[in-house]
């Protein structure tokens, strides 16, 4: 197995190389406004996955995917020569849909905020179902007890009964 730091360095280098070649050498008209966002390479340095985003609609994304597939050979040879590895890594291009996921998460957060505001509004005008103080207090218990015995009826301390 390779050193993880070495794998990370090679992945970063693959990202930089592909971005540079796409910007300067690929002249395909199908290539849209592309950004290379990330690259990952396997531990054996044989397979590299390159993530990209495209500004535009589905047609622009499809055209960019086709342009990258057609330029894959040139990109692979450029990456292989620059990395100086025995085997050039195969390149796989994956559309990075981070922006769509961010928009979806933002929509979910907005829904949660509006639901929380609705709950707060309902809670603000809510009332208790019963009395304000449903529990008996200690003061009420003292008033409910039986009255104390009279002093005349109390037995004497000497044990004599009257």
Secondary structure, DSSP 8 states (H G I E B T S, - for coil): ---HHHHHHHHHHHHHHHHHHHHHT---TT--EEEEEEEEE-TTS-EEEEEEEEES-HHHHHHHHHHHHHTHHHHHHHHHHHHT-SS--EEEEEE--HHHHHHHHHHHHHHHHHHHHHHHHHHHT---SS-S--S--HHHHHHHS-----SSSS--TTS---
